Amino acid sequence: MNNNIQIQSFTESDWDEIAKIYKEGIETGRATFETKVPAWAQWNASHITSCRLKASIVGDKIVGWAALSPTSKREVYKGVAEVSIYITPKHQNIGLGKLLLSRLIEESETCGFWTLQAGIFSNNLPSIALHKSLGFREIGYREKIGKLHGIWYDNTILERRSKTIL
């Protein structure tokens, strides 16, 4: 992987660039059921405050991001989170997703998360392959779980159990 890639935490000051990448993902029609990028306040309230990472090329803009969302408010699930990862199209298929997701896994374990899960459109084979390459296992799918632009989509459900938090 290119040594010019930096992975760092992101904050509200990065939101404009993060939101652009999120919008590109929305426009693919296979990354999320969202149809528009939320405002920072809404996005911020729905995501865990730690484990927010951006990938930047030195001397350039943000080219990818990853973050976690809680799966439940119940105390017993405090160590379980859902993964979001987005890479701008012109920087896909070069190993950036693997680098970013690897770092997210490391940071999540440092922050006490024992299980990461992902619900990925079943036709998004590159994202499913990425997750599996880093230890996620397919645990099932949800048939016709959501309708986007009049088309039903299945979601493949994957999870990764930490090997360091026992």
Backbone torsions as a table, in degrees:
resi	resn	phi	psi	omega
1	MET	NA	149.7	-178.3
2	ASN	-59.9	129.0	177.8
3	ASN	-70.2	-7.8	-179.9
4	ASN	-86.4	4.4	178.8
5	ILE	-90.7	131.6	175.1
6	GLN	-117.5	134.4	174.0
7	ILE	-111.8	121.7	-178.0
8	GLN	-142.3	164.6	173.2
9	SER	-68.0	151.5	174.7
10	PHE	-120.1	159.0	-178.1
11	THR	-132.6	-176.8	179.7
12	GLU	-55.4	-31.8	-178.7
13	SER	-65.0	-18.4	178.2
14	ASP	-93.0	-4.1	-169.2
15	TRP	-57.1	-40.0	-178.4
16	ASP	-57.3	-45.0	179.5
17	GLU	-72.5	-39.5	177.1
18	ILE	-61.5	-44.4	-178.8
19	ALA	-62.6	-36.4	177.7
20	LYS	-63.2	-42.2	178.7
21	ILE	-67.6	-39.6	176.9
22	TYR	-61.0	-43.4	178.7
23	LYS	-61.1	-40.7	176.6
24	GLU	-60.8	-40.4	177.0
25	GLY	-64.1	-43.0	177.5
26	ILE	-58.5	-43.6	-176.0
27	GLU	-66.9	-19.2	177.3
28	THR	-69.5	-25.6	-177.3
29	GLY	74.8	10.0	178.2
30	ARG	-138.1	17.5	-178.6
31	ALA	-111.7	-28.6	-174.8
32	THR	-162.3	156.7	173.4
33	PHE	-84.4	-7.5	175.1
34	GLU	-61.4	146.2	178.0
35	THR	-114.0	-9.1	174.5
36	LYS	-151.4	154.0	179.8
37	VAL	-74.2	129.3	177.7
38	PRO	-73.3	163.2	172.2
39	ALA	-67.7	157.8	-179.2
40	TRP	-52.1	-47.1	-175.7
41	ALA	-57.7	-42.4	179.9
42	GLN	-68.2	-46.5	179.9
43	TRP	-62.1	-46.7	-178.9
44	ASN	-58.0	-42.0	-178.6
45	ALA	-68.1	-23.9	-175.9
46	SER	-98.6	1.5	-178.8
47	HIS	-123.8	151.7	179.0
48	ILE	-68.1	139.1	-173.5
49	THR	-73.6	-24.6	173.2
50	SER	-89.3	175.6	173.4
51	CYS	59.4	42.1	174.0
52	ARG	-111.8	108.6	-172.6
53	LEU	-119.6	145.1	174.0
54	LYS	-122.1	147.2	173.9
55	ALA	-110.6	126.5	-180.0
56	SER	-126.8	147.6	171.0
57	ILE	-93.2	129.9	-177.6
58	VAL	-51.2	128.4	179.7
59	GLY	79.2	6.7	-178.2
60	ASP	-133.4	-169.8	-176.6
61	LYS	-90.2	179.6	176.5
62	ILE	-69.1	134.7	-178.6
63	VAL	-119.2	-3.4	177.5
64	GLY	-170.3	162.9	178.0
65	TRP	-153.0	159.6	176.6
66	ALA	-147.4	147.8	-179.6
67	ALA	-156.9	168.6	179.0
68	LEU	-118.5	147.5	173.9
69	SER	-121.2	145.2	176.8
70	PRO	-69.1	148.9	177.2
71	THR	-95.5	-18.5	-178.3
72	SER	-160.6	156.0	174.6
73	LYS	-89.8	-8.8	-178.4
74	ARG	-70.6	138.3	-175.9
75	GLU	-56.6	-37.1	-176.6
76	VAL	-65.2	-18.4	-179.6
77	TYR	-105.3	16.8	-176.3
78	LYS	-62.3	-19.8	-179.6
79	GLY	-101.8	17.3	180.0
80	VAL	-118.5	130.6	-177.9
81	ALA	-143.4	156.4	177.6
82	GLU	-101.7	137.0	-176.6
83	VAL	-88.5	137.5	165.4
84	SER	-122.6	133.5	176.9
85	ILE	-145.4	131.5	-178.2
86	TYR	-137.0	134.4	176.8
87	ILE	-124.8	134.0	177.9
88	THR	-60.2	140.4	-173.3
89	PRO	-52.3	-38.9	-176.3
90	LYS	-73.4	-6.0	177.6
91	HIS	-117.4	16.8	176.6
92	GLN	-83.0	159.9	176.1
93	ASN	65.6	29.0	176.3
94	ILE	-125.5	9.9	178.9
95	GLY	94.7	-0.6	-178.9
96	LEU	-65.3	-41.4	178.7
97	GLY	-59.9	-42.0	-179.9
98	LYS	-65.5	-42.3	178.0
99	LEU	-61.9	-46.7	-178.2
100	LEU	-67.3	-45.3	180.0
101	LEU	-67.5	-36.7	176.2
102	SER	-59.5	-45.6	179.7
103	ARG	-65.7	-38.8	178.1
104	LEU	-62.5	-41.5	178.0
105	ILE	-60.8	-48.3	179.3
106	GLU	-57.8	-48.7	-178.0
107	GLU	-65.5	-38.2	-179.8
108	SER	-61.9	-39.8	179.4
109	GLU	-69.3	-37.5	176.0
110	THR	-60.2	-33.5	-178.9
111	CYS	-89.6	5.0	173.7
112	GLY	92.7	12.7	178.5
113	PHE	-84.3	126.8	-177.9
114	TRP	-101.3	-18.5	177.3
115	THR	-138.5	130.7	171.8
116	LEU	-112.0	140.4	177.6
117	GLN	-129.1	158.8	178.5
118	ALA	-143.8	135.5	171.5
119	GLY	-111.5	109.2	-172.0
120	ILE	-118.8	136.3	175.6
121	PHE	-50.3	130.7	-175.5
122	SER	-62.2	-21.5	177.7
123	ASN	-88.0	1.1	178.3
124	ASN	-93.6	67.4	-175.1
125	LEU	-59.6	-38.4	178.1
126	PRO	-61.1	-39.1	-180.0
127	SER	-69.7	-40.2	177.1
128	ILE	-61.2	-45.6	179.6
129	ALA	-62.0	-41.5	178.2
130	LEU	-57.6	-51.4	-178.3
131	HIS	-61.0	-45.1	179.8
132	LYS	-62.2	-34.7	-179.2
133	SER	-66.1	-17.5	-179.4
134	LEU	-112.0	24.7	171.4
135	GLY	94.7	3.3	173.7
136	PHE	-75.4	145.3	176.5
137	ARG	-120.1	145.7	179.1
138	GLU	-76.7	125.7	-179.7
139	ILE	-112.0	-2.6	177.5
140	GLY	153.3	-167.4	176.9
141	TYR	-149.0	158.9	177.3
142	ARG	-113.6	113.3	-174.8
143	GLU	-76.2	131.6	177.9
144	LYS	44.0	51.9	-175.8
145	ILE	-76.3	-24.1	-179.3
146	GLY	-153.7	154.3	-179.7
147	LYS	-113.9	128.0	-179.6
148	LEU	-129.4	121.2	-179.1
149	HIS	53.5	40.5	176.1
150	GLY	80.1	5.0	-178.9
151	ILE	-116.8	132.0	176.3
152	TRP	-77.4	141.8	177.8
153	TYR	-128.4	143.9	171.2
154	ASP	-92.6	153.8	173.5
155	ASN	-119.3	130.8	172.4
156	THR	-88.8	130.9	-176.7
157	ILE	-104.5	126.1	179.4
158	LEU	-126.0	154.0	174.1
159	GLU	-145.1	155.5	176.7
160	ARG	-132.4	119.9	177.5
161	ARG	-93.8	129.0	179.7
162	SER	-59.7	141.5	175.2
163	LYS	-96.9	-5.4	179.8
164	THR	-104.9	-22.0	177.5
165	ILE	-105.6	105.9	-173.0
166	LEU	-102.5	NA	NA
